């Protein structure tokens, strides 16, 4: 997919996917080819504990398309879990 966009001189600004996409090699390819990567995470007790550690200052409102939401922007990370 990204090779096709490259062939047309197009750059992906935002790439959004669901948790089925969470494979290391696939994420690395998307990070190399998109300015921002959003992943909707599956909820679990482990994920809830990690989300609970995000400080108030790290939550940022975004609007991908018509959907408004608040997501954590973590220092040193380009991936934003949704």
Protein Blocks (a to p, Z undefined) as FASTA:
>chain_A
ZZmmmmnopacfbdcddfklmcfklmmmmmmmcfbdcddddddfklmmmmmmpcfklpcc
ddehjbccdddddehiabdcZZ
